[in-house]
């Protein structure tokens, strides 16, 4: 990759890594559902015009049902779980735990997709990653039941990301990812709105929380996805997906420096085990076939036009 593309990759990792910090700040005045609703609404406002300009919405009217299912499995539910989990755990810990998504992808492939089964070092990576998750849940959460449940919520969210990847491969692999993502965000905003109406904020949120959620939706989700799909088109999905292994480091740095969150030996070990295990687990068929896997991103192979551009 050129220096420009490395710069874009680091910018993208810094934006996705900051998402957990923005969530944490937003939760100071807003319930989880309100954070997710505003986040996805703003992201849709950024992504849908971008998709329209680049032709990413073409043919998607025939795929609204699978996109709605994707929105529920891979956007609305995981975003709600992560936001709820961050009420109990640190933003840096959430950023590390979400990186376990490739581990679930490898495990699910055993039952859901024979063509994507992993072997050898890939299975070693799965085992290493599981040890890392257990280490963080057992030690870095502090042992309290609320923190453990919060950590489990985040881990289950990464399972949703993995499940969505198989749905995309089966039903939406020939559609433009940026269009799918924009519509999925819009569907997710509609899905979470009833939760906001049932449980609205107790008081008017402060400027800090609103600014954090605006940054989360516009920058951490909308602009970040735009950069990600630009990277896919220019350097290919395999290189673009490297962001998944860089973003957790940014999440830790932000949490420690800006929120004074703990960084213990268990944190360091868990980070290395999960990111390293996820990297090894992802070196199977998903990696060789150059599919996309990144935090908060639908996983699918880009359409033929984007593959030619890569």
C-alpha positions in Angstrom: 0.0 0.0 0.0 1.1 3.6 -0.6 1.8 6.0 2.3 -1.6 7.6 1.5 -3.4 4.3 2.0 -1.5 3.6 5.3 -2.6 7.0 6.5 -6.2 6.2 5.6 -5.9 2.9 7.4 -4.6 4.5 10.6 -7.2 7.2 10.4 -9.9 4.6 10.1 -8.5 2.6 13.0 -8.4 5.8 15.1 -12.0 6.5 14.3 -13.3 3.0 15.0 -11.1 2.8 18.1 -12.7 6.0 19.4 -16.2 4.6 19.0 -16.1 3.0 22.4 -14.9 6.2 24.0 -17.8 8.1 22.4 -20.3 5.5 23.5 -19.0 5.8 27.1 -19.4 9.6 27.1 -22.8 9.4 25.5 -24.0 7.0 28.2 -23.4 9.6 30.9 -26.7 11.3 29.9 -28.4 8.9 27.5 -29.7 5.3 27.8 -28.2 2.7 25.5 -31.1 2.7 23.0 -30.9 6.5 22.6 -27.2 6.3 21.9 -27.8 3.6 19.2 -30.7 5.3 17.7 -28.9 8.6 17.2 -25.7 6.9 16.1 -27.4 4.9 13.4 -29.6 7.7 12.3 -26.6 10.0 11.8 -24.6 7.2 10.1 -27.4 6.6 7.6 -27.5 10.4 6.9 -23.8 10.2 5.9 -23.8 6.8 4.2 -27.0 6.9 2.1 -26.0 10.0 0.1 -22.5 8.6 -0.4 -24.0 5.3 -1.7 -26.4 7.2 -4.0 -23.5 9.1 -5.6 -21.4 6.0 -6.1 -24.3 3.8 -7.4 -24.3 1.7 -4.2 -28.1 1.7 -4.0 -28.7 0.1 -7.4 -30.8 -3.1 -7.2 -31.2 -3.0 -3.4 -34.9 -2.6 -3.5 -35.1 -6.3 -4.3 -33.1 -7.1 -1.2 -34.8 -5.2 1.6 -35.8 -8.2 3.6 -32.2 -9.6 4.0 -30.9 -6.1 4.6 -33.5 -5.7 7.4 -32.4 -9.0 8.9 -28.8 -7.9 8.6 -29.6 -4.7 10.4 -31.1 -6.6 13.3 -28.4 -9.2 13.6 -25.3 -7.2 12.8 -26.1 -3.6 13.7 -29.0 -2.9 16.0 -28.6 -5.9 18.4 -24.7 -5.7 18.6 -24.8 -1.9 19.0 -27.4 -2.2 21.8 -25.4 -4.9 23.5 -22.1 -3.0 23.3 -23.8 0.2 24.7 -25.5 -1.8 27.5 -22.2 -3.5 28.2 -20.3 -0.3 28.5 -22.5 0.8 31.3 -20.6 -1.8 33.3 -17.1 -2.1 31.8 -14.5 0.3 30.4 -14.4 1.5 26.9 -10.9 0.0 26.4 -12.1 -3.4 27.5 -15.1 -3.2 25.2 -12.8 -2.4 22.3 -10.6 -5.4 23.0 -13.5 -7.9 23.4 -15.2 -6.8 20.1 -12.0 -7.9 18.3 -13.1 -11.5 19.0 -15.5 -11.5 16.0 -13.1 -13.5 13.7 -13.0 -16.2 16.3 -16.7 -16.6 16.2 -16.6 -16.6 12.4 -14.2 -19.5 12.4 -16.3 -21.4 14.9 -19.6 -20.8 13.1 -18.1 -21.9 9.8 -17.8 -25.4 11.2 -21.6 -25.7 11.1 -22.7 -23.0 8.7 -20.3 -23.1 5.7 -18.2 -26.1 4.8 -16.3 -24.0 2.2 -15.1 -21.7 4.9 -13.9 -24.2 7.5 -10.6 -23.4 9.1 -7.8 -25.9 10.0 -4.4 -26.1 11.6 -3.1 -22.7 12.8 -6.5 -21.2 12.3 -7.9 -23.5 15.1 -4.9 -22.6 17.3 -5.9 -19.0 16.8 -9.4 -19.8 17.9 -8.2 -21.4 21.1 -5.8 -18.5 21.8 -8.5 -16.0 21.4 -10.9 -17.9 23.6 -8.3 -17.9 26.3 -7.9 -14.2 25.9 -11.7 -13.6 26.3 -11.8 -15.8 29.4 -8.8 -14.0 30.9 -10.4 -10.6 30.4 -13.8 -11.7 31.7 -12.3 -13.4 34.7 -9.6 -10.9 35.7 -9.9 -7.5 34.0 -13.6 -7.0 34.7 -12.8 -7.0 38.4 -14.8 -10.0 39.2 -18.1 -8.2 39.9 -21.3 -9.8 38.4 -22.4 -6.6 36.7 -19.0 -6.2 35.0 -18.9 -9.8 33.9 -22.4 -9.5 32.4 -21.4 -6.3 30.7 -18.4 -8.1 29.2 -20.5 -11.0 28.1 -22.9 -8.6 26.3 -19.9 -7.2 24.3 -18.7 -10.7 23.4 -22.2 -11.7 22.3 -22.2 -8.5 20.1 -19.2 -9.8 18.3 -21.1 -13.1 17.7 -23.7 -11.0 16.0 -21.1 -9.5 13.7 -19.9 -13.0 12.8 -23.4 -14.3 12.1 -24.1 -11.3 9.9 -21.2 -12.2 7.7 -22.7 -15.5 6.8 -26.0 -13.8 6.0 -24.3 -11.4 3.7 -22.4 -14.0 1.9 -25.5 -16.1 1.3 -28.0 -13.4 0.4 -26.2 -10.1 -0.4 -22.7 -10.9 -1.8 -23.4 -9.4 -5.2 -24.6 -6.0 -3.8 -22.6 -2.9 -3.1 -21.4 -3.0 0.6 -21.8 0.8 1.1 -25.4 0.7 0.0 -26.1 -2.3 2.2 -24.5 -0.5 5.1 -26.4 2.7 4.6 -29.8 1.0 4.5 -28.9 -1.3 7.4 -28.2 1.8 9.5 -31.5 3.3 8.5 -33.3 0.1 9.4 -31.5 0.0 12.7 -32.5 3.5 13.6 -36.1 2.5 12.9 -35.7 -0.7 15.0 -34.3 1.1 18.0 -36.7 4.1 18.0 -39.5 2.2 19.9 -37.0 1.5 22.7 -36.2 5.2 23.0 -39.9 6.1 23.1 -40.5 3.5 25.9 -37.4 4.6 27.9 -36.5 8.2 27.0 -33.7 10.1 28.8 -34.6 11.3 32.2 -33.4 14.8 31.5 -32.1 16.8 28.6 -28.6 15.4 27.8 -25.6 17.7 28.2 -23.6 19.1 25.4 -20.7 16.7 26.0 -22.9 13.6 25.6 -24.6 15.0 22.5 -21.3 15.9 21.0 -19.9 12.4 21.7 -22.9 10.7 20.1 -22.7 13.1 17.1 -19.0 12.2 16.7 -19.9 8.5 17.1 -22.6 8.6 14.4 -21.0 11.0 11.9 -17.3 10.2 12.3 -17.0 6.8 14.0 -19.7 5.2 11.9 -20.7 7.2 8.8 -17.3 8.7 7.7 -15.4 5.6 8.9 -17.5 3.4 6.7 -17.0 5.7 3.8 -13.2 5.5 4.3 -13.4 1.7 4.7 -15.2 1.2 1.4 -12.9 3.6 -0.4 -10.0 1.5 0.9 -11.7 -1.7 -0.4 -12.1 -0.2 -3.9 -8.5 1.1 -4.0 -6.4 -1.6 -2.2 -8.7 -4.5 -1.9 -10.7 -6.0 1.1 -7.8 -8.0 2.5 -5.6 -5.1 3.2 -8.5 -2.9 4.3 -9.5 -5.5 6.8 -6.2 -5.0 8.7 -8.0 -2.2 10.5 -9.6 -4.9 12.7 -6.3 -5.6 14.3 -5.2 -1.9 14.8 -8.4 -0.4 16.2 -8.3 -2.2 19.6 -5.0 -0.5 20.3 -6.5 2.9 19.7 -9.5 2.0 22.0 -7.1 1.2 24.8 -5.0 4.3 24.3 -8.1 6.6 24.3 -9.6 4.9 27.4 -6.4 5.0 29.4 -5.3 8.6 28.5 -8.7 10.3 28.2 -10.8 8.4 30.8 -8.1 7.2 33.2 -9.1 3.6 32.7 -7.0 0.8 34.1 -4.4 -0.9 32.0 -3.2 -4.0 33.8 -1.1 -7.0 33.0 -4.3 -8.9 32.3 -5.4 -6.1 29.9 -2.2 -6.4 28.0 -2.3 -10.2 27.9 -5.9 -10.2 26.9 -5.3 -7.7 24.1 -2.4 -9.8 22.7 -4.3 -13.1 22.9 -7.5 -11.8 21.4 -6.0 -9.8 18.6 -3.3 -12.4 17.9 -5.8 -15.3 18.0 -8.3 -13.4 15.8 -5.5 -12.8 13.3 -4.6 -16.4 13.1 -8.3 -17.5 13.0 -8.9 -15.2 10.1 -6.2 -16.7 8.0 -8.5 -19.4 6.7 -10.9 -19.4 3.7 -12.4 -16.0 4.6 -9.0 -14.4 4.4 -7.8 -16.2 1.3 -11.0 -15.3 -0.5 -10.5 -11.7 0.4 -13.7 -11.1 2.3 -14.1 -8.1 4.6 -14.0 -8.3 8.3 -13.8 -5.2 10.5 -15.3 -3.8 13.6 -19.0 -2.7 13.2 -18.8 -3.5 9.5 -20.9 -5.9 7.5 -18.6 -8.7 6.2 -19.1 -9.4 2.5 -17.1 -9.7 -0.7 -17.3 -6.4 -2.7 -19.1 -6.3 -6.0 -17.3 -7.0 -9.3 -16.8 -3.3 -10.0 -15.0 -2.7 -6.8 -12.9 -5.9 -7.2 -11.7 -4.6 -10.6 -10.8 -1.2 -9.1 -8.8 -2.8 -6.3 
